[in-house]
Amino acid sequence: MSVSRRIFLSGAAASAAFVLVPVPTSALELKSDVARAVDAILDGRTPVEDGISLDVPDLAENGAQVPLTISVDSPMSSDDHVKTIHVVATANPEPGVGRFTLTPHLAKAEVFTRIRLAEAQEFLVFAELSDGRILQAAARTEVTVGGCAT
């Protein structure tokens, strides 16, 4: 039996992709990925649960496009503004799903995005302020059809 070059190259590429994609081996590894992502954001600082409003559906029918609006209470002045907003999804294969850099030139500290979720999970949102403080908020979304390959 002879194998065509196209079939051979397709199989080789699929095998290489399969070998090169890291897949978490356990839920414990995923949790440590979340902890590492959060530790990198906090950088030794203690977050405060205040000042962040999250608008995310309680139930998302399609995990491939879950809408998320984040609003942070801030005057957005040169002396007092939100520098960065981080979004962590606790059950995704890659927990860091969003990072938004803001400037004091914005009228409001608000961002909107659609994110992909593997399954029902919690969002962790951190807002880094110009004075170094970190605000945090969390929300949970149920997903009927996952949007990530795990």
Phi, psi and omega in degrees: 000131181255143180251129180288159180298320181298315180294318180298312181294322177297315178295319179295317179296317179297319179295318180296317179297320179297319182286325187276343182276116179287133179238126179301141183271344181201167175296328179298319178296320177298317180297323178290329174296318178296314180299318178296319179296315180294316178300322179294323179290313184289324179049045177086355180273155179259121181283156178243132179276089183192146168083000180244130174248132179244133174241102181218142181294146175293326180229121177253120180291329182234112181291350181284338181215084180258117181288143180216124174244131180239125176237133179242130179288107182204143177289344181052046175262170181297331180269339186215098181209166176274125179271314185215142172243127180247140177237127179238129176255119192288342182241010178279155177300326175241108189291327181282099186258352179194143174215122183240128179258127183244161177235162178291353179283348178283143179287326181224149174267082183216135177227151176229138177207171170239131182237163181258129180240137181286324186196179176302134184192178179257141170265138170245127181239132179236133176245121179266122183265163183296336178271006176096348179290157177237127173259154179219155174208162179215151176211155179244139178232131173272140181237126180278322178232116182297148182251004181239145171275125181251000000 
